[in-house]
């Protein structure tokens, strides 16, 4: 029976003439929970590892161009495409050492804690409509909570190394990361206040516009993005600065002190354990950029109604593939901005870093959060609508998008009332 079912599935697969049919044939396979968990883990691992390798190569090329150099040019062709793979193979072959004064258990566990914290946060990031490993209503809350666990690995790395220089670097870095998480979280809450949900998938849906709305109102669909909200673009800038600092990127890379001539909390690490910290750093760069894209820049939406039109015309799979590509390109551009800033601005002192956060960014974030709550109330009192432009309210847009994307879903209570 198993052989016959395999033959029938293979025949169905070979007879598929279009991409949706092929996708339906693949999804018709019945797998148990263990194989599905393994497949999801491998997919997330690929998404977690590939951006790190690509951006390590990109940073070396960008830094080379900024410093009037060429960067990698030999490994993998004239552009050095395989330089990251060659670096990984080299690090695997290096000896895994630990200082004699180190706490071996904590010393070996610290890189794993840092990598796992960044790895788990990818489970809740939507790359396209419904394309998240785990879809929950509190996705943003879980992502920020898991990212905050990375500081535990940093403290463990410095404390367990048996070196005062590593401990100093860990204390500086942990103070910076914990401090900048406060304004970053407040700025991330501003789109949540505008949308009324912590589900990142629904937050992006609220920003999706159609070409029909553009013809009816004359307003381009990308103006639905929260970045174009009067408070949204300021919140985006504040969030991006805080996210850059939370990823330990220059000009906030204070783990490496110039006067100490050491690498901070990871001074005593070598080989693959040393590379785990940088793998988590580059993965976190893409993750915080993906959060910014989902909250402020429309997520997988192209801004011209193309993805929305494909899904309305029954090409849901093609629309999701295009949306995932658009999401990846948006997040990658923000990562390139972080790389650009690193090789352009000089490193600032620890007192300046903390002063920037405590005296400026936290008050600015609180003021923006207050403005985001007062702004629609003020417009409702003056213009009679909670938005400056005469477009549909957010609630109407989300109910329409849900009914369009989910034909079997029940109509919302508000839309039922309007119909009656």
N, C-alpha and C positions, 0 to 999 in steps of 0.2 A: 504493500500500500504506500509506503514511504517513497519507493522508487517511482511508482506511477504518479504520485503527487509532485515529485521533483521534475518528472518529464513533462507533466502538464504545465507546471509553472515556467519551465524553460521554453516550451513552445509558445506560451503566452508572451514571454519576454522577447523572443525572436520575431514574433509576428507584430510587435508593437511598431507602429509607423510614425508616431509623434512623441514628443517629449512628455506631455501629460500622461499618455498611455504607458510609457516606460516607467514613469514615476509611480503610477498606480500599481503596475506589476511588481515593482520593488517593494512597495509598502504593503502588498498583500501577503508577504511572508509573515508567518506567525512565529515569533520568537519569545522565549521565556524571559523572566525578569533579569536573570544573570547575564545572558548574552546582550540584552539591551543595555544593561548597566556598563558592560565592557565596551560596547560600541560608543555610547555617549562619552565615556571617559577618554577613549582614544580620540574622538572628535574634538573634545575640549582641549586635550593635550596638544593636538596639532594646532588648534587656534591659539593656544597659549605659547607654544614654542616657536611657531613660524614668524609671528611679528617680531619677537625678540631677535631672531637671527637676521631678519631683513633690516631692522632698524639699527642693529650694530653695524652692519655694512653701510647703511645710509649715513650714520654718524661719522664714520671714517671718511666717506667720500665728501660729505658736506664740510667737515672740519678741514679736510685737505684743500678744498676749493677756497674756503674763507682765508686760509693761511697761505694761499698761492702755491699749493701742492696738488698732486694728482690723486693721492690716496691709493688704495689697493688697485693694482693694474696687472698682476701676474696670475693669481690663483683663480682659475675659472674664466680666462679670457681677458680681454683688454680692460674690462671694467671690474675685474676681481669679484665676480658674482659668488664664488665659492669660498671667499675669505672667512666667513663666519663658520662654515662647516669645517674648514681646516683648523681654525682656532679651537673648535670643540674637540676634534680628534686629538689635537696636541694636549689639551687640558685633561682628557681622559687618561692619557698615558703618564701624566705626572704623578709623583708619589703623594699619597695622602698623609700629611704630617700633622702632628699636634704637639704643642709645647709640653715640656715635662711638668710645668706648674699649672697646666690647664685642667679644668674639670672636664674629663673626657666625655661624659654623657651629655652635659649641656653644650659642650663645644661642638659635638657632632650633630646635636638636635637643632641648633640655632638656624643653620641654612635651610633645613627642612621646614621649620616653622615659617620662615619668610616666604619660601616658594609656595607652600600650601595655602597661606593666607591670600596671596595674589591669585593662585590657581582656582580656589573655590569661588572667588568673586565673579569669575567668568561665567559661572553657571546661570546667573540671573541677568546677563546682559543680552538684550534682544538685538540680533543682527538684522532681522527683517520682521515682518508682521507675523508674530507667533513663533519665530525662530529663536527660541531661548531654550537652553537645556532644561531649566526648571522655571516654569511660569508661576509666579506667586503675586499676590496683591501688595506685598511689601518689599518688592525687589530692591528699590533704592536703599531702604533701611538695612537690608541684609548685606548689600554690596559695601556700604560705608562701614558697617560693623566688622566685616571680614577684613577690609583694608586696614582698619585700626589695629588688628592683631599683628600686623607686620612689625610694629614697634616692639612687641615682646621678643621677637627673634633678634632684633638689633640689640636690645639690652642683654639678652642671653649671650650673644656673640662677644660683646665687650667684657661682660662680667666673667665669663668662663675662660677667657684667653690667658689669664694669669699675667696680664701686662697692664701697667697703669696708663699707657698711651692708648691702648684699645678701649679701656674703661672711660677715659676722657672723651674719646670720640663717640662712644655709645651714649654718654650722658648728653653731649651736645646734640646729637642727632635725634635722640628720643624727645628732648625738650622741644626741638623744632617741629618734629612730626606731630606731637600731641597738640602744640599750640596752633598750628596751621589747620588742623582738622576742624577746629571750631568755626572759623569764618568760612571754610569750604563747605561744611555741612549747612550753615545758615544760607549761603548762596544757593546751594542745591535745593533748599526748601522753597525758594521763591517760585520756580516753575511748578512745584507741587501745590503751592497755594493757588496758583492760577488754574491748574488743572483739576485739583480736588481729588487726586489719587496718588498713591505711592507706586502703582504698577507702571513700570517704564514703558511697557507695550501700549498701555492706554494713553500715557502722556504723549507718545509720538503720534498716536492716532488723532489726538486733539489738534495737532499741528498740520495734519494732511489737508491739502486743498485740492479741488478739482478744476479742470479747465472750464466746466460749465459755470462754476461760481465766478471764474474770471470774466467770462463773457457777460454774466448777469450784473456784476458789480464793478468791473473794470479794475479790480485789485488783484495783482499777481498772487498765485497760490502760496509762494514762499513768504508772503507777509503774514501768514498764519503762524510762522515759527515764533517761538517765544523770544528769540533774539531781537526781533523788531518791536517787542513791547517796550514802552518808554522806560521801564525799569529793567527789562530783561537783558539789554546789551551791557548795562553797567554791572549787573549780577554776573554775566558771563565773563567779563574781564576780571572781576574780583575772584571768581571761582577758578579761573585758569591760572592766575598768579598763585593762589593757595595750592592748587593741584600740583603745579610745578615744584613748589617747596616741599610738599608731602612726598614727592617722588625722589627727593634728595638730589635734585638737579641744580646746576649752577644757574644763577649766582647764589644758590642756597646750599651748596654741597659742603657743609661745614664739618662733615665727618673727617675730611682730609684737611688738617691744619698745616699751613705753610711753615710755621715755626717748628713744628714737631717732626716734619719730614717723614711722616708715616701715613698709612691709608686709613686711619681711624679705627672703627670697630672691627674691621676685617683684616687688620694688619697681620695677624698670625695665621691666616688661612691661605691655602694653596690648592692647586689642582681644581677638580670639579666642584668642591665645596666653595671655593672662592668664586667660581663662575655662577653658582646658584644665586648669589646676591645680585649680580648684574642681570641674570636672567629674570629675576623677580622685578628688578628696577625697570627694565625695558617693557616687560609685560604690564606693569602698573602704569607706565606712561600711556600705552595704548588703551588700558582700561579706563583711566580717568578721562582720556580724550573721548572714548566711546560714551561715557556718562554725559560729558558736555554736549556731544552730538545729539544724544537722545533728549536731553532736557531743553536745549536752546536752539539747535540747528536742524530740527525736523527729523532726526533719526535717518531712517531709510528713504524718506520722501525726497524726490528730486527737485521739488519746488516749482514744477511746471505742469503737474498733473499727469505725467506719463505713467508712473507706477500705479496711480489710482485708476487711470483709464484702462490699463491692462487687466487689473483685477475686476473691474466692472464688466469687461468683455469676456470674462471666463478664463483668462490666462493668469490664474492665480500663481502657479508655479513660476512662470516666466517673470511675473511682477515681483515675486519674492526674491528670485535670483538677482534681478536688477537692483532691487532694494538693498540686498546684502552687499553687492558691489559698491553701491553709492555710500552705504554706511561705512564700509572699510576705507574708501577713498577720503571721506570727510575726516574720520579719526586719524588716518595716516597724515593728512595735512597738518593737523594740530600737533602730532608728534614731531613733524619736521619743524614746526615753529619752536617747540621746546629745544630741539637740537640747535637751531639757529640762534636762539637766545643764549644757550650755553657758551657757544664759541664767539659771541659778540660782546657780552657784558662781563665785567670783572667780578670776581668774588667779593662779597661784602663781609664785614665782621659779624661775630655772633651777637654783639649788642645791637647792631643795626638790624639784624634779622629779627630779633625778638621785639625790638621797638617798632619795626614795620608792622608786625602782626598785632601786637597788643595795643598800640596807640593809633593805628590807622585802619588796618583791614577789619578788625573786629567791629569798631564803631561804624565803619562804612557798610559792612554786611548787615548789621542791625538796622541801620537807617534804610537800607534798600528793602529789607524785609518789611519794615513798617510802611514804607511807601507802596509796596506791592499790595498790602491789605487796604490801605486808605484810598488808593487811586480808583478802583472800580466803584467804591462808595461815593466818592466825589463826583465821578462822571454820572452815576445814577441820579444824583441830586440835581445836577446842572443840565445834562443832556437827555436824561430819561433812559439811558442805556449804559451798561457797565463797560462798554468799549468805545474807543475814540472813533473808529471807522464804523460805518453802518453795515456791518456784516452779521452773520448769524451768531447767536451766542454759542459758547463752547459746548453747552449741554446738548444743543440741537445737532452740532457737528458730530459729537461722539455717538449719539444714538443712530444717526444716519450711517456712519461708518461701520458700526457694529452690525446693523441690519444688512448692509451691503456685503460685508465680509462673511457674515454668518447667516445664510438664508434660513436656517432652521431655528434661529433664535427668536424669542418672543419679543414683541414690540414693547418699547418702554411705556411706562404709565403716562409720561408727559405727552408722548406722541399719540397715544390712544385718546387722551383728552382733547387734543387738537383735532384729531380726526372726527371725534364725535361732535 
